[in-house]
C-alpha cells in the first residue's frame, strides 16, 4: 500500500544555514533514496520561517521541529510511513 507523500520544509534562512540546515538538507535527500522513504518524501527548502533563535527549523505535518537534527526528523518520518 502506497503512503501519501510526506512534505518536509527546511528553513534555509541565514541563521538556519549557520546552524547546519544545508547539511541537513543534503543528509535528508540521501536518506530519501532508501526504503521505506524512497518515493514517499519531498524536501522543500524555504526562506526564513521567523524562528531564528531555534535554528535549524523543519516543518513536518504542520509541526515545527526546532533545533532539530537528522535523527529526529528521520524518526518522525519512519513513524508516519509505517
Secondary structure, DSSP 8 states (H G I E B T S, - for coil): -----EEEEEE-SHHHHHTTHHHHHHHHHHHTTSTTTTTTEEEEEES--S-GGG-SEEEETTEEEES--HHHHHHHHHHHT-
